[in-house]
Amino acid sequence: MNIKQAKEYIKDSVKLYLKKDEDGEYRIPIIRQRPIFLLGAPGIGKTAVMEQIAQELGIAIVSYSMTHHTRQSALGLPFIAHKEFEGLSYDVSEYTMSEIIASVYDVMSESGIKEGILFLDEINCVSETLAPSMLQFLQYKVFGRHKVPDGWVIVTAGNPPEYNKSVREFDIVTLDRMKILEVEADYSVWKEYAKERNIHTAILNYLDMKKEDFYQVETTVRGRNYITARGWEDLSAMMLLYEEENMTVEESLIGQYIRNPRVVKEFGAYYELYLKYRKDYRVEEILSGKAPAKAGERARKAGFDERLSLMGMLTDRVWHDIRENMEQYDYVSGILNHMKQLKNAAADERSIPKSLSEQIQGRQKGMDALMKAGSLSDKDKRKYKNIIRYLIGCEKELRQEGIEDNDEALKLMKARYDAEAAAYKEHTREVKDELHYLFAFVEDTFGRGNEMLVLLTECTVNKDSAKFISMYGCEEYKRYNEEMMVSDRADSILEEIARLEL
């Protein structure tokens, strides 16, 4: 299965493991809650998927790499305990709490979240001294004498032996205690993730043309060549920073992340072409309705690779702006909720400045708790920080103006909110214009060809663009969709998205 299918399977399993009956007992007894073993090649996103599951379910996550643990750190340190029984005194050896179990209790204490996932990576690379204890752990959720708290689901991961010389193959007795999911690299699935993570367009365009270069591990006379999803993502982050600083991305940089000489050379050559396309076609001008006449003429005569690159550059820019707009919507909505709370406080004759301070502390505390639990996504973290920054700005202005009166405080805060809402509306208008000009350029340049079909499909399956269009409409999308008779297909795709809770 691919990593997306594995994610849904694990997510469902966690929800069922945490399901309780009317007496508060787990429907599946703890001893029958088999740990999940995610087996797959390195760098395909196993750890990232676990973080996403915790964030989507609103539970905590504690992650450990088992290669870093010795018997002492996993099971605890021995000490002598003095005991008595019917007048007989004796000493016994006991163990302190495992570092892993202690971390689970720390997260529960700091975050207030009592249920979660204990994710143990590279489980099949444990040290020889720890291996005998794994059977007890996998069956009874016990390290030493200390048990994993109820409400914590164990998920493990590891690499097949051909990828890691440190792998110790589990015996059947151990394997029979786990639910095993074998995962393979799948570019189409990773591409969905990559678009949400703003992976560099040049990388996605290149891999669209050469999907076989997405993931490779091969042995040559000079050693091992390998390309992983992690490598492409890390390369993307560095390329974006290089471009931001006007630094040149050379093959030597690409080769630090992509360990395959052929792919390094071919991607380096494509990236140079990509930069040339970006300069020649002037994407900014196209999306502002000022497309150079030469751009359309050149695109009509261009080959498949060049057309694909152009469409990627155009849609990437628009989807980026739409994603920002949707985050801005969440931010403004969050501010509005705080405004409503402050109005309620004023109605109850409570001090607005004091209530505002309490809201800042509450929002900060909530963010800190979710961060400690590992269940706060990057998107939600940005929203929290932006709202806290806004509230602190309001508090500072109230203090500087010496405003204590509730009516004056609400008036000032409403003015600030109106400014944020106006900025959001202006950005929404700009994004709608970009969509309009994007459709117009594709229509003028390619007609109702494959490029238009690709654009319509992308508008439908991209969850941010689908949400934006459903909220604000897009006449071009509706018209071309109906003219090309793909509305039924679009509806089925949207239904699939809803079913998968994307």
C-alpha positions, 0 to 999 in steps of 0.5 A, spaced: 500 500 500 502 507 499 503 512 505 496 515 504 492 508 504 497 506 510 495 513 514 487 512 513 488 505 516 492 507 522 488 513 523 482 508 523 485 503 528 487 509 533 480 511 533 477 504 534 482 502 539 480 509 543 473 507 542 469 506 549 463 503 552 458 506 556 462 504 562 468 507 560 472 501 558 475 500 551 471 496 546 478 493 544 481 490 551 488 493 552 491 486 551 488 485 544 490 492 541 496 490 537 501 495 536 501 497 528 508 496 525 509 500 519 514 497 514 517 501 508 523 504 505 527 510 508 524 517 507 517 516 504 514 519 510 512 515 515 514 519 521 510 525 518 504 521 517 504 519 524 504 527 526 498 528 521 494 523 524 495 526 531 494 533 529 487 530 525 485 526 531 487 532 536 491 527 540 498 527 543 504 524 540 511 522 543 516 519 538 522 515 539 528 512 535 529 506 538 536 505 535 538 511 540 536 506 546 540 502 550 537 497 555 538 502 561 534 508 557 528 504 555 527 499 561 530 504 567 536 504 571 536 498 577 536 500 584 535 496 591 529 497 594 528 495 602 521 491 603 518 487 609 513 481 609 511 478 616 517 481 620 522 478 614 526 484 611 529 483 604 532 487 599 530 486 591 532 489 585 527 494 582 528 499 576 526 506 575 521 508 570 523 508 563 525 514 559 520 513 554 514 511 559 516 518 563 516 522 556 509 520 555 507 522 562 510 528 562 506 530 555 500 528 559 502 533 565 504 539 560 499 538 555 493 536 559 491 531 553 490 524 556 490 520 549 495 519 544 500 515 540 507 512 542 511 512 536 517 508 536 521 508 529 526 503 527 523 498 532 527 493 528 534 496 529 534 495 537 540 493 540 541 486 542 540 487 549 534 490 548 531 485 543 528 480 549 524 485 552 520 487 546 516 481 546 513 483 553 512 490 550 509 489 544 504 484 547 503 488 554 505 495 553 510 494 559 517 497 559 521 493 565 515 494 570 512 500 568 506 500 563 504 505 557 498 509 560 491 507 558 489 511 552 496 511 548 496 507 542 503 504 540 505 505 533 512 502 530 516 503 524 522 500 521 526 499 514 526 492 510 533 489 511 535 491 504 535 498 506 538 497 513 544 493 515 542 494 523 535 491 522 534 485 526 528 480 523 523 479 528 521 472 529 514 469 528 512 470 535 513 477 535 510 479 529 504 475 531 503 481 536 503 486 531 499 489 525 503 489 519 503 494 514 508 494 508 508 501 505 511 503 498 513 509 495 508 512 490 509 519 487 502 521 486 500 520 493 507 524 495 505 530 490 498 531 494 503 532 500 508 536 496 503 541 494 501 543 501 508 543 503 510 548 498 515 544 495 519 547 489 515 547 482 521 545 479 521 539 483 514 537 481 515 539 474 521 535 473 518 529 477 511 529 473 516 528 467 520 523 470 516 519 475 521 514 475 526 519 479 522 520 485 524 514 489 530 509 487 535 505 491 540 501 487 547 498 488 553 500 483 560 498 482 561 505 486 557 504 492 549 505 493 545 511 489 539 513 492 533 518 492 528 519 497 522 523 498 525 526 504 531 528 499 527 532 495 523 535 500 529 537 504 532 540 497 526 544 496 527 548 502 534 549 501 533 551 493 527 556 496 532 559 501 537 560 495 533 563 491 530 568 496 538 570 497 539 570 490 544 565 490 545 560 485 543 553 485 548 548 482 549 541 481 554 540 487 548 543 492 543 538 488 548 532 489 548 533 497 540 531 497 539 527 491 545 521 491 544 519 484 549 522 479 544 521 473 538 525 476 543 530 479 545 532 472 538 531 469 535 535 474 540 541 474 539 541 467 532 542 467 532 547 473 536 551 468 531 551 463 525 552 469 529 559 470 529 561 463 521 559 462 520 563 469 524 569 466 521 569 459 514 567 460 513 573 466 508 569 470 507 575 474 504 579 468 500 573 466 496 573 472 495 580 472 492 580 466 498 583 462 500 577 459 506 579 453 503 577 446 510 573 445 508 569 451 502 566 448 505 565 441 511 561 444 507 557 449 502 555 443 508 552 439 512 549 445 513 542 446 510 538 452 515 539 457 515 546 456 507 547 456 508 542 463 513 547 466 509 553 464 502 550 467 506 548 473 509 555 474 502 558 473 498 554 478 503 554 483 503 561 484 495 561 484 495 555 489 500 559 493 496 565 494 489 561 495 492 557 500 494 564 504 487 567 503 484 561 506 489 561 512 488 569 512 480 567 513 481 562 519 486 568 522 480 573 521 475 568 523 479 567 529 479 575 531 472 575 530 471 570 535 475 574 540 471 580 539 465 576 540 467 574 547 470 581 549 463 584 547 460 579 551 464 581 557 462 588 556 455 586 556 457 583 563 460 589 565 467 586 566 473 590 564 475 589 556 483 590 558 483 585 563 478 580 559 483 581 553 489 580 557 486 573 559 484 571 552 491 572 550 494 568 556 488 563 554 490 563 547 498 562 549 496 556 554 492 553 549 498 553 543 503 551 548 499 545 550 498 543 543 505 544 541 508 540 547 503 534 545 505 534 538 498 535 535 499 542 532 500 543 525 504 548 522 498 551 519 495 552 526 501 554 529 501 560 524 494 561 526 495 561 533 501 566 533 498 571 528 492 571 533 496 572 539 500 577 535 494 581 534 491 581 541 498 583 544 498 589 539 491 591 541 493 590 548 499 595 547 495 600 544 489 600 549 495 601 554 499 606 550 492 610 549 490 609 557 483 607 555 480 603 560 473 605 558 469 599 555 466 603 550 472 606 547 476 599 548 471 596 543 471 602 538 478 601 538 478 594 537 473 594 532 477 599 528 483 594 528 478 588 526 475 592 520 482 594 518 484 586 518 477 584 515 478 590 509 485 587 508 482 580 507 477 582 502 482 586 498 486 580 498 480 575 496 479 580 490 486 580 488 486 572 488 479 572 484 482 576 479 488 571 478 484 566 477 480 569 472 486 571 468 489 564 469 483 561 465 483 567 460 490 565 458 489 558 458 483 559 454 487 564 449 493 560 448 491 553 448 483 553 447 479 547 450 485 542 450 488 538 455 491 544 459 484 547 460 482 540 463 488 539 467 487 546 470 479 544 471 481 538 475 487 541 479 481 546 481 477 541 483 482 536 487 486 541 490 482 542 497 484 550 498 482 552 491 476 547 491 474 551 498 475 558 495 471 557 489 465 554 493 466 560 498 467 566 492 465 562 486 469 563 479 465 564 473 470 561 468 471 555 472 463 553 472 463 555 465 469 551 462 467 545 467 460 545 464 462 546 457 467 540 457 462 536 461 467 534 466 462 536 472 460 529 474 467 527 474 468 533 478 463 532 483 465 525 484 472 527 486 469 532 491 465 526 494 471 522 494 475 528 498 469 529 503 469 521 504 477 521 506 476 527 510 481 531 506 
